């Protein structure tokens, strides 16, 4: 639950592609549920890493 609350700003990006390895009820457009999340395919990788480095 804490994981989902902390990622509220990363919802609904137009590049979202659901990670089909997850349960279907996780298809909520949160970036943490995207198949590209934290990969080199992610257009916003630097933004996620900056957020993590800032303690977010």
Order of alpha helices (4+ residues) and beta strands (2+ residues): alpha-alpha
